[in-house]
């Protein structure tokens, strides 16, 4: 019976390459799908990009507000901005301006009747 002996010999020959192929497959799978794999890395990269975009938007808003604050400093007072803020905060108007009162839209607010 040459066949079983030849089969055993061939199985021994392919055991090492088969083992290393399985080992390589195991590491390749975990390199892609593992907790530190490529898929997780891509998700983290997208999250970083979104966070950096939000940071840039916040920085733009901060610089805009810093500019408006600098216009209200005593050394560089912008009279138009001061007038705008005074009218908004104090509810002031000039003598030649007309003021139109609009009824509140809140149903729980008391009416003038």
Buried (B, 14 or more C-beta within 10 A) or exposed (E): EEEEEEEEEEEEEEEEEEEEEEEEEEEEEEEEEEEEBEEEEEEEEEEEEEEEEEEEEEEEEEEEEEEEEEBEEEEEEBEEEEEEBEEEEEEEEEEEEEEEEEEEEEEEEEEEE
